[in-house]
Amino acid sequence: MISEKAKRYKGIPLSILDLAMINEGSDAGQSFKNSVDLAKHAEDWGFNRYWLAEHHNMPGVASSATSVIIGHVAGETKTIRVGSGGIMLPNHAPLVIAEQFGTLDAMYPGRIDLGLGRAPGSDQATAYALRRTLHSSGEEFPQQLEELRSYFSSDSTARVRAFPGAGQDIPIWLLGSSGFSAQLAAQLGLPFSFASHFAPAYMMQALQLYHQNFRPSKDLQKPHAMLGVNLIAADTDEKAQYLATSMQQQFLDIRQGISKQFRPPIEDINATWSPYEQAAVTQQADAPSVIIGGPETVRRQLEEFAEMTKADELIISSGIFYHEDRLRSYEILSELMD
């Protein structure tokens, strides 16, 4: 599951999670251009995989048609693995996902990852618009996963088969922000990615559940856990803290139930929030999975995080408004890799 050009940080592959943010005053077309440009740089810099996440009804996120964007990025790159972080399986018929990713794998063999989540990636009204029912839920995720995996099997006697898809070896990851997917991934012997970039409180518990309950499978002989990290690097600590105000504004919007385009950084973030909101953002920013700073600060905190978690891989999300600053952030990170 390592791309042929991937480098490592302290022996750990580093990957990228892209939400294809739509900047204030911009549009989805520019977001996709930025994603392709970042993916090309990431390939040259030695990142292992480039994942995109499914979200809906969010004016600041352009990755709703996740499979389409994965194909676009894979077509503009050559060696980096490209995949979903993730596809929200309850939103879709498993057969459709098998056919989509079977098609992607046929186009870009050996480079496609299928990461699966069980959250809606949206509110209830949007979930209904996607599914035309609310009877399909995360509680049925194990059954939906079993159905999806069956479409990738070589069983020629099955009444319904996926073409493309049948007989193709597409790595399936389970994603989660609690213990549910950790235990399911362990039971099935699948790789697991925990969303510690937005649910850090449950990270160590989920890792423990995954490792303690892991059963080797034909897909994976030993556990492989990838953790999400919010990381903003710049040439100085001060510049990084300034850039991070875009992410902090987004976090406040989410807490307040507001959906906006991704906003530029501001000089005085303290002027925008109440003491309660400041405390909430500060608590989030103090999580070990949030790393903001210059090269030396990033190196030290990333090393501490890797040592604490014993992660097999890290996937980095960098909520930075200006494209050139986002490129520089990942470039700094690449300079730390072997």
Secondary structure as the mmCIF struct_conf table of DSSP 4:
data_model
#
loop_
_struct_conf.conf_type_id
_struct_conf.id
_struct_conf.beg_label_comp_id
_struct_conf.beg_label_asym_id
_struct_conf.beg_label_seq_id
_struct_conf.end_label_comp_id
_struct_conf.end_label_asym_id
_struct_conf.end_label_seq_id
TURN_TY1_P TURN_TY1_P1 GLU A 4 LYS A 5
STRN STRN1 ARG A 8 TYR A 9
TURN_TY1_P TURN_TY1_P2 LYS A 10 GLY A 11
STRN STRN2 ILE A 12 ASP A 18
STRN STRN3 MET A 21 MET A 21
STRN STRN4 ASN A 23 ASN A 23
TURN_TY1_P TURN_TY1_P3 GLU A 24 GLY A 25
HELX_RH_AL_P HELX_RH_AL_P1 ALA A 28 TRP A 45
TURN_TY1_P TURN_TY1_P4 GLY A 46 GLY A 46
BEND BEND1 ASN A 48 ASN A 48
STRN STRN5 ARG A 49 LEU A 52
BEND BEND2 ASN A 57 ASN A 57
TURN_TY1_P TURN_TY1_P5 PRO A 59 GLY A 60
STRN STRN6 VAL A 61 VAL A 61
BEND BEND3 SER A 64 ALA A 65
HELX_RH_AL_P HELX_RH_AL_P2 THR A 66 GLU A 76
BEND BEND4 LYS A 78 ILE A 80
STRN STRN7 ARG A 81 MET A 88
HELX_RH_3T_P HELX_RH_3T_P1 LEU A 89 ASN A 91
BEND BEND5 HIS A 92 HIS A 92
HELX_RH_AL_P HELX_RH_AL_P3 PRO A 94 MET A 107
BEND BEND6 TYR A 108 TYR A 108
TURN_TY1_P TURN_TY1_P6 PRO A 109 GLY A 110
STRN STRN8 ILE A 112 GLY A 117
BEND BEND7 ALA A 119 ALA A 119
BEND BEND8 GLY A 121 SER A 122
HELX_RH_AL_P HELX_RH_AL_P4 GLN A 124 ARG A 131
BEND BEND9 ARG A 132 ARG A 132
BEND BEND10 LEU A 134 HIS A 135
HELX_RH_3T_P HELX_RH_3T_P2 GLY A 138 GLU A 140
HELX_RH_AL_P HELX_RH_AL_P5 PHE A 141 TYR A 151
TURN_TY1_P TURN_TY1_P7 PHE A 152 PHE A 152
BEND BEND11 SER A 153 SER A 153
TURN_TY1_P TURN_TY1_P8 SER A 156 THR A 157
BEND BEND12 ARG A 159 VAL A 160
TURN_TY1_P TURN_TY1_P9 PHE A 163 GLY A 167
STRN STRN9 ILE A 172 GLY A 176
BEND BEND13 SER A 177 SER A 178
HELX_RH_AL_P HELX_RH_AL_P6 GLY A 179 LEU A 188
TURN_TY1_P TURN_TY1_P10 GLY A 189 GLY A 189
STRN STRN10 PHE A 192 PHE A 194
TURN_TY1_P TURN_TY1_P11 SER A 196 PHE A 198
HELX_RH_3T_P HELX_RH_3T_P3 PRO A 200 TYR A 202
HELX_RH_AL_P HELX_RH_AL_P7 MET A 203 ASN A 213
BEND BEND14 LYS A 218 ASP A 219
BEND BEND15 GLN A 221 LYS A 222
STRN STRN11 ALA A 225 ALA A 233
BEND BEND16 ASP A 235 THR A 236
HELX_RH_AL_P HELX_RH_AL_P8 ASP A 237 ARG A 255
TURN_TY1_P TURN_TY1_P12 GLN A 256 GLY A 257
HELX_LH_PP_P HELX_LH_PP_P1 GLN A 261 GLN A 261
STRN STRN12 PHE A 262 PHE A 262
HELX_LH_PP_P HELX_LH_PP_P2 ARG A 263 PRO A 265
BEND BEND17 GLU A 267 GLU A 267
HELX_RH_3T_P HELX_RH_3T_P4 ILE A 269 THR A 272
BEND BEND18 TRP A 273 TRP A 273
HELX_RH_AL_P HELX_RH_AL_P9 PRO A 275 ALA A 285
TURN_TY1_P TURN_TY1_P13 ASP A 286 ASP A 286
BEND BEND19 ALA A 287 ALA A 287
TURN_TY1_P TURN_TY1_P14 PRO A 288 SER A 289
STRN STRN13 VAL A 290 GLY A 293
BEND BEND20 GLY A 294 GLY A 294
HELX_RH_AL_P HELX_RH_AL_P10 PRO A 295 THR A 309
BEND BEND21 ASP A 312 ASP A 312
STRN STRN14 GLU A 313 SER A 317
BEND BEND22 PHE A 321 TYR A 322
HELX_RH_AL_P HELX_RH_AL_P11 HIS A 323 GLU A 335
TURN_TY1_P TURN_TY1_P15 LEU A 336 LEU A 336
#
